[in-house]
Amino acid sequence: MKRLLLIPVSLGIVLLLTLPALASKDKPGEGVTVRPARATWTTGYFQEAIVRKGLEALGYDVQKPKDLANPIFYQAVTQGDVDYWANGWLPLHRAQMPKNFDKYAEPIGFVAKNGGLQGYLVDKRDVEKYHIKSLDDFKRPEVKKAFDSNGDGKADLIACPPGWGCEKVITHHMKVYGLGDDINPIKASYAASMAQGLANYNSGKPIFFYTWTPNWTTAKLVPGKDVMWINVPKIEPTSAQKDFVKQMSASGIKGAVTDPVKLGFVVNNIRIVANKKFLSDNPAAKQFFEDFKLPLVDINAQNAKMQAGEKSQRDIDRQADEWISAHQQEWDQWLADARAAAAK
């Protein structure tokens, strides 16, 4: 909405000016256009939609997000070409940031603390039956036999296709832990392999697989209920992991066989990353970013819906609205905090 200002110039003459609308108390972002970005992987679309709706509720005019590869986003947000995204994986993405990133941009808040997990899971029934705690247990003859579906004498692991970053780490694990004669990493299509593994599990057979979160797999096979995260024997980092050894174990992970659990992969926090000037100019948006949290179980559940076919932008926006309605009290408090920050 525009404001009209009448300015007397001389007797009988009035100058009419149109001025931008002042932001209201409930809509501190009115008059501000926001330029978001979004990651290229679909499992991050849900949080983008919810954050966007939060900014819109605060009065911001939020443009359609730009889908950007990680290094391009970090360059763009540093330069001020985009304002934020909700898809930062840290510390994983640190290597993809320009050298001057910390001067012009920053991570803010925690969408999902310890939300970016990777590791190995085994069905809970067989974890308990065979007392499985780590990959080392697959050296035991009775465990190998239970998880051997093709009679080659090795336990079958649903792993990653060639070229994936996780495939390199799994290959490293097979070597450093001496598991080459004990585990057979299946490197076919991950989606197809997991679909077959899930069907086998539903028919009463064991399942042993690698996964990451957020992901539909942990909505279908829930850690602590259906499956358990297991340990690597000890932390043996790859050259790419060596600076993040402390982040390769984690405490408080639901469904882990031990606490802490040695995952063997770097545990990442999912965070909003934003341009510093944008945050300084928009205290309401900054406060909303700091408050916003999205339970990992909710992201996984939404990812499972996308896997089942509910993946259009209309579907994702509807799912975001449903999530907001289910968390209305918390949502209203975030908006109230943002409005209060803008009023200071």
C-alpha positions in Angstrom: 0.0 0.0 0.0 1.3 3.5 -0.9 1.0 6.7 1.2 -0.1 10.0 -0.3 1.6 13.1 0.9 0.0 16.6 0.2 2.5 19.4 0.2 1.3 23.0 -0.2 3.6 24.7 -2.8 1.9 28.1 -3.2 -1.6 29.6 -2.8 -4.0 27.2 -4.4 -1.4 24.7 -5.5 -0.8 21.4 -3.8 2.0 18.9 -4.7 0.9 15.3 -4.5 3.6 12.8 -3.8 3.4 9.0 -3.5 5.6 7.5 -0.9 6.4 3.9 0.0 4.2 2.5 2.8 5.7 2.4 6.3 6.0 -1.1 7.7 3.3 -1.8 10.2 3.9 -3.3 13.7 2.6 -6.7 12.6 4.4 -6.5 9.2 7.9 -5.2 9.9 9.1 -6.5 6.5 6.7 -4.5 4.4 8.4 -2.8 1.5 11.4 -5.1 1.6 12.0 -7.6 -1.3 13.9 -10.7 -0.2 16.0 -12.8 -2.6 16.2 -16.4 -1.3 18.2 -19.3 -2.7 17.4 -23.0 -2.5 19.7 -26.1 -2.7 19.5 -28.4 -5.7 18.6 -31.5 -3.6 14.9 -32.0 -3.1 15.2 -33.0 0.6 15.9 -29.4 1.4 12.8 -27.9 -0.2 10.6 -28.3 2.9 12.5 -26.0 5.1 12.8 -23.4 2.4 9.1 -23.3 2.0 8.4 -22.9 5.8 11.1 -20.2 6.2 9.6 -18.4 3.2 6.1 -18.5 4.7 7.5 -17.1 7.9 9.0 -14.1 6.2 5.8 -13.5 4.2 3.9 -13.5 7.5 6.2 -10.7 8.6 5.3 -8.7 5.5 8.4 -9.4 3.4 8.0 -9.7 -0.4 9.8 -13.0 -0.9 10.9 -13.8 -4.5 10.9 -17.3 -6.0 14.0 -19.0 -4.7 17.0 -19.5 -7.0 18.1 -23.2 -7.2 21.9 -23.0 -6.8 24.7 -25.5 -6.4 26.5 -25.1 -3.1 29.7 -23.2 -4.2 27.6 -20.9 -6.3 25.3 -20.0 -3.4 28.1 -19.3 -1.0 29.7 -17.0 -3.6 26.4 -15.3 -4.3 25.5 -14.7 -0.6 28.9 -13.4 0.1 28.6 -10.9 -2.8 25.1 -9.9 -1.7 23.4 -11.3 -4.9 21.1 -13.4 -2.8 20.0 -12.9 0.9 19.9 -16.4 2.4 19.1 -20.1 2.1 17.9 -22.6 4.7 20.2 -25.4 3.4 23.6 -24.9 5.0 25.3 -28.1 6.0 28.1 -27.3 8.4 30.9 -28.1 8.7 30.5 -30.0 5.4 30.0 -26.9 3.3 33.0 -25.0 4.8 35.3 -26.2 2.0 32.9 -24.7 -0.6 32.9 -21.2 0.8 35.0 -18.3 -0.6 37.8 -17.0 1.5 36.0 -13.8 2.4 32.8 -15.6 3.4 33.0 -14.8 7.1 33.4 -11.1 6.4 30.1 -10.8 4.5 27.9 -13.8 5.4 27.3 -16.1 8.3 25.3 -19.2 9.5 22.5 -18.3 11.9 20.3 -20.4 14.1 19.9 -24.2 13.8 17.2 -25.6 11.5 18.2 -29.1 12.7 21.1 -29.4 15.2 23.0 -32.7 14.3 20.4 -33.1 11.6 22.8 -34.0 8.8 23.7 -37.5 9.9 25.3 -40.3 7.9 26.1 -43.8 9.0 25.2 -47.5 9.1 21.9 -48.9 10.3 20.8 -52.5 11.1 17.3 -53.7 11.9 16.6 -53.6 15.6 15.5 -57.2 15.8 18.9 -58.5 14.6 20.9 -55.9 16.6 19.4 -57.4 19.7 19.6 -61.0 18.5 23.3 -60.9 17.6 24.3 -58.1 20.0 25.6 -55.9 17.1 27.4 -52.8 18.2 29.7 -52.0 15.3 30.9 -52.9 11.9 33.4 -55.3 13.5 30.5 -57.6 14.5 30.1 -58.4 10.8 33.3 -60.4 11.0 31.5 -62.9 13.1 30.4 -66.0 11.1 26.8 -66.1 12.4 26.3 -62.4 11.6 27.7 -62.7 8.1 25.5 -65.6 7.4 22.4 -63.9 8.7 22.9 -60.9 6.3 24.2 -62.9 3.3 21.4 -63.0 0.7 23.4 -64.3 -2.3 25.5 -67.0 -0.7 28.9 -65.4 -1.2 29.8 -65.6 2.4 29.6 -61.9 3.0 27.0 -59.7 4.7 25.2 -57.5 2.2 25.4 -53.8 2.8 23.2 -51.4 0.8 25.8 -48.8 0.1 26.3 -45.9 -2.5 26.7 -45.9 -6.2 30.2 -45.1 -7.7 30.8 -41.3 -7.8 28.9 -40.5 -4.6 31.0 -39.0 -1.8 29.7 -41.6 0.6 30.9 -44.4 -1.7 34.5 -43.2 -1.2 34.1 -43.2 2.6 32.5 -46.6 2.6 35.4 -48.0 0.5 37.8 -46.4 3.0 36.0 -48.1 5.9 36.1 -51.5 4.2 39.9 -51.1 3.9 40.9 -49.6 7.2 38.7 -51.9 9.3 39.7 -55.0 7.3 36.2 -55.8 6.2 36.8 -56.8 2.6 36.2 -60.5 3.3 33.2 -59.8 5.5 31.0 -57.2 3.9 29.7 -56.8 0.3 28.8 -53.2 -0.4 26.0 -53.1 -2.9 26.7 -50.2 -5.3 23.7 -50.3 -7.6 21.0 -47.6 -7.7 20.5 -46.5 -4.1 16.7 -46.0 -4.4 16.2 -49.4 -6.0 18.5 -51.1 -3.5 16.7 -49.5 -0.6 13.3 -50.3 -2.1 14.3 -54.0 -2.3 15.8 -53.9 1.2 12.7 -52.4 2.6 10.6 -55.1 0.9 12.9 -57.8 2.4 12.6 -56.2 5.9 8.8 -56.1 5.6 8.9 -59.8 4.9 10.9 -60.5 8.0 14.5 -60.5 6.6 17.4 -58.6 8.0 18.5 -55.2 6.6 21.9 -53.5 6.8 22.3 -50.2 5.0 24.0 -46.8 4.8 21.9 -43.7 4.9 21.9 -40.0 5.6 19.4 -37.6 7.1 17.1 -35.9 6.2 16.0 -38.8 4.0 12.8 -40.8 3.4 14.6 -44.0 4.6 14.4 -43.0 8.2 10.7 -42.3 8.0 10.0 -45.7 6.6 12.6 -47.4 8.9 12.5 -45.3 12.1 15.7 -45.4 14.3 15.0 -46.7 17.7 11.8 -48.5 16.5 12.7 -50.4 13.4 16.5 -49.9 13.0 19.5 -48.8 15.0 22.6 -46.7 14.2 25.7 -48.7 14.8 29.4 -47.7 15.4 32.4 -47.9 13.3 35.2 -49.7 15.3 37.2 -46.5 15.8 37.4 -43.2 14.1 39.7 -43.4 11.1 39.2 -40.3 9.0 39.7 -39.9 5.3 42.0 -37.1 4.2 38.8 -35.0 3.6 37.5 -35.7 7.1 40.7 -35.1 9.1 39.8 -31.6 10.2 36.5 -32.7 11.6 37.3 -35.8 13.7 35.4 -34.5 16.7 32.3 -34.2 14.6 32.5 -37.9 13.5 30.9 -39.0 16.8 27.6 -37.7 18.3 25.7 -37.8 21.5 21.9 -37.8 21.9 21.2 -39.6 18.6 17.9 -41.4 18.8 18.1 -45.0 17.9 21.9 -45.3 18.4 23.3 -48.5 19.9 25.6 -46.5 22.2 25.7 -42.9 23.4 27.8 -41.3 22.0 27.9 -43.3 18.7 30.9 -43.3 16.4 29.3 -42.8 13.0 32.5 -42.6 10.9 31.0 -39.7 8.9 31.1 -36.1 9.8 27.9 -35.0 11.7 26.5 -31.8 10.2 24.2 -29.1 11.6 21.6 -27.9 9.1 21.6 -24.1 9.4 20.3 -21.0 7.6 23.1 -19.0 6.0 22.5 -15.3 5.3 24.2 -12.2 4.1 25.4 -10.0 7.1 24.0 -6.7 5.7 20.6 -8.3 5.1 20.6 -9.5 8.7 21.7 -6.1 10.0 19.0 -4.3 7.9 16.3 -6.7 8.8 16.2 -7.5 12.6 12.8 -9.2 12.2 14.1 -11.7 9.7 17.3 -12.2 11.7 15.3 -13.1 14.8 13.0 -15.5 12.9 16.1 -17.2 11.5 17.5 -17.6 15.0 14.3 -19.1 16.4 13.3 -21.4 13.6 13.8 -25.1 14.2 12.5 -28.1 12.3 12.5 -31.5 14.0 14.4 -34.0 11.9 11.6 -36.5 12.2 9.3 -34.0 10.5 11.7 -33.4 7.7 12.1 -37.2 7.2 8.3 -37.6 7.2 7.9 -34.9 4.5 10.7 -36.5 2.4 8.8 -39.8 2.6 5.7 -38.1 1.1 7.8 -36.7 -1.7 9.3 -40.1 -2.3 5.7 -41.4 -2.6 4.9 -38.8 -5.3 3.8 -35.7 -3.4 6.6 -33.6 -4.8 5.2 -30.7 -6.8 5.7 -27.2 -5.5 2.0 -27.1 -4.7 2.4 -30.3 -2.6 5.4 -28.9 -0.8 3.6 -25.6 0.0 0.6 -27.5 1.3 2.9 -29.7 3.5 4.5 -26.5 4.9 1.1 -25.1 5.7 0.1 -28.3 7.4 3.3 -28.2 9.5 2.7 -24.6 10.6 -0.9 -25.5 11.6 0.4 -28.4 13.7 2.9 -26.2 15.4 0.8 -23.0 15.6 1.7 -21.9 19.1 5.4 -22.2 18.5 5.0 -20.5 15.1 3.1 -17.6 16.6 5.9 -17.2 19.2 8.6 -17.0 16.5 6.6 -14.3 14.7 6.1 -12.4 18.0 9.8 -12.5 18.7 10.6 -11.3 15.2 8.1 -8.3 15.5 9.6 -7.5 18.9 13.1 -7.4 17.5 12.0 -5.1 14.8 10.4 -2.7 17.3 13.6 -2.3 19.4 
